[in-house]
Amino acid sequence: MRIFSLLLSGLIALVSSTAFAQTAVRFALDWRFEGPATPYFVAIDKGYYKAEGLDVTIDPGASSVEPINRVASGVYQMGFADINSLIKFRDNPQNSPVRAVMMAYDTPAFSIVTLKGKGISKPKDLEGKTLGAPAPDGAYAQWPIFVDANKIDASKVRIENVGFPVREPMLAQGKVDAITGFWFSSYMNLKANGIKDEDIVVLLMRDFGVDLYGNAIIANPDFIKSNPKAVAGFIRATIKGIQDTIKSPDTAIDSLMKRNAIANRDVELQRLKMALDKNYVTPDVLKSGLGNVDMKRLEKSIDQIGLTFKFTNKPKAADIFTSQFLPARDQRLAK
C-alpha cells in the first residue's frame, strides 16, 4: 500500500510539473525598449504569454535587420524584423528558411525626415542635398526603391553614412539636409534635440510609391516545426497585448517604462501613439484584423524589391509569410 502511495504521489508530481512546464522563447526586438515595443511588455505583465505556457524574455536590438540573423542562428526562437530584409535574406538558399508568422506594421515606418527650412517637401527636392543614413538602417535599405518610384537622380544626392546615435543630432545641427529612419523614432529624437513639431517634415515612403509591408514577427524554422503550439500561443498573446495597448496607450506605456527607467514617459507615449496611428492600425487592418497580410500585395512588394535588388532565387510570398498560426479574424480585430 505504501509503495502504491509513493508511486501515486510521484505520478501526480510528474503530471503537475509537466502541466506547468513552460516553453522558453527568446524574442529579439529590432531596437531599444521604446514606445512601439509596448504591446510585448503588456502581454508579459498581464500574463498572456504565461497563460499560453510560454516563458518569454525580450532583448533589445540595434536595427530591424539584426533580428533575422539572431533568429536564423537559433539563439532566438522569434523576433521582430523588417520583412523586406527577410525577403532579401531568403533569396540565398544557403540561409535558414526563417518565416514571418505575423505582420505587425501593416504600413512600414520607413521615411525621409527633414526640417522645414531645408526646402524639401517632395522626393525630387532631395536632389542637390545631403542625406544622412546609417548603413544598416531598415529605411535606408529601401532608398533604391524610393529613388526608382520617384524618378530621383541619385547621383545628385550625397549619401552621408552616419551612426544611429548621431543621425538626428546631425540633422538638427544642419550637418545633413535629411535623414532616413523610422518616422516615429526620428521625429521624437528631433524633438529631444530642440526641434519644434511644426519644423519637422516627414515623407512616409509608402505615401510616395514604396508599397511594402513593415516589421513582422518572425520565427526560427526548427522552432516552428518542433513547437507549433508555442508559435500560435505567442501570436495570440501578442495580439491581446496590442489590443490592450490600442484601448489604453496611456496605461499600457507603464509596462514599457518598467523596463526603461531612463526614458521620458511623455516622449515614449507619443512615440507609441504615432506608431499605433500610422503603422499598427491602418484601413487594411481595420478591415481584416491584426497580423495578416494580403498575399497579392506581398507578392507585388517582392516584385518591387526586385527593381533594385538582383534576385538569384527569388522567393514567393508563401516562402516569406504564413498565416497558419493566426487566430480567427474576430480575435484579431483592432478593438
Secondary structure, 3 states (H helix, E strand, C coil): CHHHHHHHHHHHHHHHHHHCCCEEEEEECCCCCCHHHHHHHHHHHCCHHHHCCEEEEEECCCCCCHHHHHHHHCCCCEEEEEHHHHHHHHCCCCCCCCEEEEECCCCCCEEEEEEHHHCCCCHHHHCCCEEEECCCCCCHHHHHHHHHHCCCCHHHCEEEECCHHHHHHHHHCCCCCEEEEEHHHHHHHHHHCCCCHHHEEEEEHHHHCCCCCCEEEEECHHHHHHCHHHHHHHHHHHHHHHHHHHHCHHHHHHHHHCCCCCCCHHHHHHHHHHHHHHHHCCHHHHHHCCECCCHHHHHHHHHHHCCCCCCCCCCCHHHHECCCCCCCHHHHCCC
